[in-house]
Amino acid sequence: MTPKQREILDFIEAFIAQHRFAPTYTEIGAHVGTKSRGSVHTQIRELARQGKLKFDRNRRRGIEIVDPLSTISTASLRAELARRGAL
């Protein structure tokens, strides 16, 4: 995962936690500093390919976070926690 993808994923998670619905591509772009919705869409598609989120092109605000505990190995979880200084 690239730093930009991590930033987008973190923003989506925080936005959903606060608002109870997903941000639009425009809102995501504004957060990461791009006006290109196409660029945001490319990043969203890649995050979906990696299994980090799901999105429905036919639904407005159709981005959903995949439950991270169902897709992450214990070793990966420990590595991420160590990277964030939580261990």
Secondary structure in CASP SS format (residue, H / E / C, confidence):
PFRMAT SS
TARGET T0000
AUTHOR 0000-0000-0000
METHOD secondary structure of the structure
MODEL  1
M C 1.00
T C 1.00
P H 1.00
K H 1.00
Q H 1.00
R H 1.00
E H 1.00
I H 1.00
L H 1.00
D H 1.00
F H 1.00
I H 1.00
E H 1.00
A H 1.00
F H 1.00
I H 1.00
A H 1.00
Q H 1.00
H H 1.00
R C 1.00
F C 1.00
A C 1.00
P C 1.00
T C 1.00
Y H 1.00
T H 1.00
E H 1.00
I H 1.00
G H 1.00
A H 1.00
H H 1.00
V H 1.00
G C 1.00
T C 1.00
K C 1.00
S C 1.00
R H 1.00
G H 1.00
S H 1.00
V H 1.00
H H 1.00
T H 1.00
Q H 1.00
I H 1.00
R H 1.00
E H 1.00
L H 1.00
A H 1.00
R H 1.00
Q C 1.00
G C 1.00
K C 1.00
L E 1.00
K E 1.00
F E 1.00
D C 1.00
R C 1.00
N C 1.00
R C 1.00
R C 1.00
R C 1.00
G C 1.00
I E 1.00
E E 1.00
I E 1.00
V C 1.00
D C 1.00
P H 1.00
L H 1.00
S H 1.00
T H 1.00
I C 1.00
S C 1.00
T H 1.00
A H 1.00
S H 1.00
L H 1.00
R H 1.00
A H 1.00
E H 1.00
L H 1.00
A H 1.00
R H 1.00
R C 1.00
G C 1.00
A C 1.00
L C 1.00
END
